[in-house]
Amino acid sequence: MATLSKERFITDSKGRKKAVILDIRLYQEMLEDLEDLRLLAERRNEETISLQEVEERLKARGLL
């Protein structure tokens, strides 16, 4: 993910930060990261399989 070096803040009359303006690419990356985290949380209780098993399944399907 890109760094937050180009963010800008909108402040109120007392100088308190109220909103942020981000580069659109950074914003899109953040949305993608949030979606990845949502999927991980949704699948956290699923059974895991080994890399070897994944490779065997892909080979059986002709995908590897």
Secondary structure, 3 states (H helix, E strand, C coil): CCCCCCCEEEECCCCCEEEEECCHHHHHHHHHHHHHHHHHHHCCCCCCCCHHHHHHHHHHCCCC
